[in-house]
Amino acid sequence: MNITLKEVARLAGVSPSTVSRTCTNHPSISEQTKEKVRKAMLELGYEPNTPISSPNTKTIGIVLPASEKDTYENSFFLETMRGISQFCNQKQYFTTFITGASSKEILQYICQMSKEDRLDGVILLYSSRQDPIVDYLYTEGLQFVIIGKADKYIQDTIYIDNDNIQAARDAASYLISLGHTRIAYLGCDSARIFSADRKAGYLLALTEQNIPFRPEYYIEMPFIPYDESEELKKLLSMKERPTAFIVNDDIHALMLTHTAFCMDLKIPEELSIVSFNNSIAARLASPPLTSIDINSRQLGIEAASQIINHIENPSLLPTKIIVPHYLINRKSCAAPPA
């Protein structure tokens, strides 16, 4: 009785496409997964029809987070993709962008490309908790890199990140040094690990200076609203309103400056702002925004360098790289009003 590729896949606990790629010694499959597949082949007596060889395909999939709009307006992703493309072009690797309105849609596209052997590796431009895409890539043995902190499979995952806890701690400490004690935080979805880490850094800085955390000073806004944010307007209308904000990115900071302008609040005389990303939006804002530069393009370059290095040298151990950040001081911060 002939043993089928599907039977090998079932015994090894992988997909048939992973077995197929193992037979061709495809570099996108980790050595650990290849060894598991080869043991299943030996146990079942399976002999592949295709001789072991090394394919010439060199394609990196760049996965953006599921979103219908905000992702494509955020300079972080544009700069990161620029860094990835720059490095991949130098190494003669093709890149393909993968996105969709939901994680399910993105995963379907990745599965299809994987079955057709059109992916040598994957770079995820984000890190989220309980991500089914990460589960699939890990289970299939595909080489992948996360830009952000890994949520699971930490010892087996390559990731490139900033120290987001320290970055937000630095932002809060800077505002505290100017005399602010009523500091609010405007974040995005806390399921995104970088956002959760920045909140932790903000809370740490408050604790270090014995400044109590006020829950009403924390706002989470996964998407930029089409109209003005009633939640922000309510916060800025409080009798003891915040005198300063730490904002998760420059786009949210622009929304905050617009809201403040509509409420006749002057920046920085009545409201100080520190944002993240140091994009062109921060430089062109009125007044220009003090911002934490997280070196977005360098994050992309490091991610591309690591995925290619691990594809070409599958025995390398997973790498963790921290890219430095720094605060760019502009005109959006001052001492709090008397």
N, C-alpha and C positions, 0 to 999 in steps of 0.2 A: 504493500500500500504506500503510495507516494505521500510524503509529509508536505503540507502546504505552508506557505509563508504566514498565513493567518494563525495556524496552530503554533508556530514558533512565537509569534507575537503574543498569543494568549498565555503561553507558558512564561515568557519573559516579562509579562506585564507591561508591554509597550504597544504602540500602534504598528500596523503592517508597514507603514512608510518608514518607520524607524528601523525595522528589520532590513528593508530594502536599502536604506542608506548605510547601514552597518556592512552590508555585503559589498558595497562599493568603497568602503573605508572613508565615507564622507566626513570631512573635518568638522561639520556642524554638530556631530554626535560626540558626546563626551566619552572618554576612555572607559569610565565606570559603566555607562550604558552599553557600550560595545561589548564589554566583557560579559555582561549579563545576557546579552543576545547570543553571543557565541557559545556560552554554556548551554543555553536552551537548544541551539542548533545541534550541539554535540550530543546532548541527551536524547533528542528525537531522531538523530541521524539525518538531519536535513542538509542537503548539499545545494548551495545556490547555483543558479544557471549563469550568473554574471561573475566573471573573475574579479577579484579584489583589485581596485584601481583608485586613483585619486582624480575626481572630476575637476574641471576647470572653472566651474561656476563660482563667481565671486560677487555675491549680492548680500548687502546688509539691509534688513528691514528696519525702518525707523518708525516706532509706534508712538503716536500722539494720544493723549487721553481722550476718552469719549466726550464729545461736546458738539453742540450744534453751531456755536458762534464764538464764545469767548476765547477759546484756544487760539484761533487764528488771528486774534487781535493783540495777543500778549507777546511783547518783544522778547521775553525769555526764550520762548520756543523758536522764534526766528533766529536769534543769535546762536542758540545751541545747535540748531540744524546747520547753520552756516559753518560752525566749527567742525561738525561731523563731516559735512560735504567736502570741506577743505582738505581734511586729512585723508578721507577715502579716495578723493581724486588723485592725490599724490601717490597712493598705494595701488591705484588702478582697480579699486573695488567700486562696483555699482551700488547705488542706494535707491531704495524705493520707500515711499511714505505710505504708512498704513494708519487709517483712522476711520471713524464712523460715529454715528449718533449714540451708540451704546457699546458696552464691552462685548456683548454677544455678537454684534455685527463685526467688530474688529477681530474677535476670536475666529469667526467663520472664515474671514479672509486669510488669517494666518494659517489656519488648518488647511485651506485649499492650496496655498503656496507651498506649505510644508509637504503635502502629499505629492505635489508636482516637482519636488526637489528644487524649488526656486529660491530657497533661503539658506545662506551659509551661516547667518547669525542675526541676532535681533538686538536693537537698542531701544529700551523703553525710556521715553523722555519724562517720566513721572514715576512716583512710587505711591501706591495706595494699599490700604489694609485689605486683606482677603481678596486679592486680585486673581480672578480665574485665568487670566492670560499668563501670569507668572506660574500658576499651577500647571498649565498645559506645557509651557516651555520646559519646565523642570522635569515633568513626567516623561516628555518626549526625548529628553536629553539634548535639546537644541542649545547651542551656546547663546547666552544672552547677557547683556549688561543693563543695569538699572542706573539712571541718573536720579539719585535720591537714595535714601536709606532702605535697605531690604527689610521687609516685614517678616518673612519666613525664609527657610532654607539659608540662613544667614552665613553659615560656614561654607556653603557651596555656591554662593552668589557673588558675582563681580559687581561692585557698585561704586559710583563716583558721586560725591556729595560735598556740600558745604557743612560746616559746623553751624547748623541753623539755631541751635540753642544759644551758642555763644554770640551769634550775629544779633539776635533779638535782645540778648542781655546787654550787648554793647550799645544798641539803639536806646534802650531804656536808661542805661547808666548815663548816656550823654544827656538825655532830657533831664534826668535827676540832677546832674551837675549844673544845669542851668537854673535849677530851683523848682522844677515841676514835681508835684506830688500827686496831682489829679491827672493820671496818664491813662488814656483809653487804648484799646487794641482793636483794630479792624482787620479781621482775618477772612480766609476763604473756608472751604470745606475741611473740617478737622479730620476727615478720613484720609486726606492727603498728609503724608507723614511729615513733610517739611513744614506744613502749617501748624501741626500739633507741636512740633519741636520749637517753632518760633514762639508759640504761646507759652511753652514751658520756660523759655529763656526770659520772656517778659515777666512771668510770675517770679522767677528766681531773682531777678534784679530788684523787684519790689520787696521781696522777703529780706534780701540782704540789707536793704535800707529801712526796714521796719515800716514800710508803707503798706497799709492793708489793701487787699484786693477787693474791688467793688464789682460784683458780677454784672451790674448794669453798664459798666464801662467796657464790657467785652461784647463785640458784635461779630457774628459769623455770616458772611455773605458769599455763598458759592458762585453766584452769577451777578453781573452788573445789571441792575434793574433798568428797564427802558425809561421809566419816569424817576423822579426824585425819591430817595429812600426815606420813607416815613420814620423808620427806626432811627436813622441818623439824625433827622430833624428833631425827633423827640429827645434824643440824648443831648443834642446841642441846645435844647430849650430848657434843660434842667436848671434849677437854682444853683446847684453846685455842679455845673457842667465841667467836662474835662478841659484842661488848659493845654493839653498836648495829646497827640495821637501817634502810635506806631501803626503803620499800614502795610499790609501783606505784599502789595506790589504797587507800581507807579500808576496803573490804570485805576485801581481803587482810590489811590491818593488824589487823582484828578477829580473823581466823583466827589470826594470829601471837600476839596477846595471849591468846587462848584456849589455844593450845598452851603458851605460857609459864606460864600459870596452872596447867595440868595438870602441869607439870614443876617447880612450886614456885619459879619464877623471878620475882622482883619487878621491876615496872616503876615507876619508872625506875632503882631502886637497882642492879639487876643487868643490865637490858637497856633501852636507849633506842630509841625508835621515831620516825621521821619518815615520814608518809604523804603521799599526794596526794589532792586534790579538796576537802578541807575540807567534807565533807558533814555531815549531822546525825549520822551514825554516828561521826564523829570527835569531835563535841561531846559525845555521850552515852556514849562509851566510858569504861571505868574502868581507869586514869585517862584524862581527856580527851587526845586525841592532838594532838601538834604536827603540823601539816599544811600542805602547799603549796596555797594557793587559786589555781586556774587560771582563775577567772572563767568558769565553764561557761555561765552564762546569757548573758553578754556575747558569748561565742563564737557562740551561737545567734542573737543579735540581729544581729551583724555578718554572719553567713552569709546571713540572710534579707534584710538590707539590700542586700548585694552581688548576690544572685541577681535580686532585683526590679529593681534599678538596671540590670543588664545585659540583662534581658529587655526593659525599656522603652527602653533605649539600646544597641542591638546593636553599635554601632561602638566602644564603649568598650574599651580595652585590659584584659586580665586583671589583676586586683588581687591583691596579697599583703598580708595584714594580720596583724600580730603583736599578740596581746592580752597585757597584762602579767600577771605572777603575783606573789604575795607569800607569805611564810612567816608562819603564825599559830602563835605560841609558846604551848604549853599545858604540861601536866604529865607528858608521856611521855618527857622527855629530862632527863638529868643527867650529871654527870661519871662516868666509868667506875669500877667498884669498884677499890679499891687492890689 
